[in-house]
Amino acid sequence: MKTWVYAVSVAAAIAAHDAAWAQAPAGGSPQLHAIALVDATGKAAARPLNDTLMLITLSNGIVAAASIRPIYDADGRIASGTATWQSGGTVLFSSSDCTTGANVYSLPVGGVRAAAQIRTPAGVVLYVGAIGITNTVEVHSILYDTGCSPVTVQQNGLLPVVATVNLSLTYPPPLSFE
């Protein structure tokens, strides 16, 4: 019985594949249109990795993950087809005033650079970490959405920040998929 179910499944997959190719343009494969996250100006901002994690290519060729969240209306309902940049991460600094020696935690997503998004007075800023093995760093301040807090702690699992981008200015919301 299992062999018969397997054979029917393979036959159905082959038939579906052949039907898709039957509709392809002459001499080639069917045209696939990439989905992109587009900003308020109509500029492509990122490629989706999943529902909320986007891959942004920075001007220096670095690809980093950035998170989005839905936009809500005045009644707390999700506004259809619109999103904005997510914030709420942390960036750890070796300086006592959140100005130098920025580090971010490694992400649990395989193959994706470490990154953090912080809401600042200028907008949501993406801090992009290096690729490689994590370090232990003596941290003297932490940047939150609410501002900079002085601390003194050694923290492991960190990567140094190699790039930053103000997402709100570079790719202004509302964001949508096209």
Residue pairs with C-beta under 8 A, 6 or more apart in sequence:
20 30
21 29
21 30
23 30
24 30
25 31
34 47
35 47
35 48
35 177
35 178
36 44
36 45
36 46
36 47
36 177
36 178
37 44
37 45
37 46
37 47
37 48
37 54
37 68
37 83
37 175
37 176
37 177
38 44
38 45
38 175
38 176
38 177
38 178
39 45
39 171
39 172
39 173
39 175
40 172
40 173
40 174
40 175
41 172
43 171
45 54
45 56
45 170
45 171
45 175
46 54
46 55
46 56
46 57
46 66
46 171
47 54
47 55
48 54
48 55
48 177
49 55
49 65
49 109
49 112
52 67
52 68
52 69
52 86
53 65
53 66
53 67
53 109
53 112
54 65
54 66
54 67
54 68
55 63
55 64
55 65
55 66
55 112
56 63
56 64
56 65
56 66
56 126
56 165
56 167
56 171
57 63
58 64
58 128
58 163
58 165
60 163
62 113
62 128
62 162
62 163
63 113
64 112
64 113
64 115
64 126
64 128
64 163
65 107
65 109
65 112
65 113
65 115
66 85
66 86
66 115
66 117
66 126
66 167
67 85
67 86
67 117
68 83
68 84
68 85
68 86
68 175
69 83
69 84
69 85
69 86
70 78
70 79
70 82
70 83
70 84
71 78
71 79
71 82
71 83
71 84
71 173
71 174
72 78
72 79
73 79
79 174
81 176
81 177
82 173
82 174
82 175
82 176
83 173
83 174
83 175
83 176
84 173
84 174
84 175
85 117
85 123
85 124
85 167
85 168
85 171
85 173
85 175
86 117
86 124
87 117
87 118
87 119
87 124
87 145
88 117
88 119
88 145
89 104
89 115
89 116
89 117
89 118
89 127
90 105
90 116
90 118
90 142
90 143
90 144
91 98
91 102
91 103
91 104
91 116
91 118
91 127
91 142
91 143
91 161
92 102
92 103
92 104
92 105
92 137
92 139
92 141
92 142
92 143
92 155
92 158
93 99
93 100
93 101
93 102
93 103
93 139
93 140
93 141
93 142
93 143
93 148
94 100
94 101
94 103
94 137
94 138
94 139
94 140
95 101
95 140
95 141
96 140
96 141
96 150
97 141
97 148
97 150
98 141
98 142
98 143
98 148
101 137
101 160
102 127
102 143
102 160
102 161
102 164
103 129
103 135
103 137
103 139
103 155
103 158
103 159
103 160
103 161
104 114
104 115
104 116
104 127
104 128
104 129
104 158
104 159
104 161
105 114
105 116
105 157
105 158
105 159
106 114
106 129
106 134
106 157
106 158
106 159
107 113
107 114
107 115
113 128
113 129
113 130
113 131
114 128
114 129
114 130
114 158
114 159
115 126
115 127
115 128
115 129
116 126
116 127
117 124
117 125
117 126
117 127
117 167
118 124
118 125
118 127
118 143
118 144
118 145
119 145
120 166
122 166
122 168
122 169
123 166
123 167
123 168
123 169
124 166
124 167
124 168
125 164
125 165
125 166
125 167
126 164
126 165
126 166
126 167
127 161
127 164
128 161
128 162
128 163
128 164
128 165
129 158
129 159
129 160
129 161
129 162
130 159
130 160
130 161
130 162
131 159
132 159
134 156
134 157
134 158
134 159
135 156
135 158
135 159
135 160
136 154
136 155
136 156
136 158
137 154
137 155
137 156
137 158
138 152
138 153
138 154
139 151
139 152
139 153
139 154
139 155
140 150
140 151
140 152
141 148
141 149
141 150
141 151
142 148
142 149
142 151
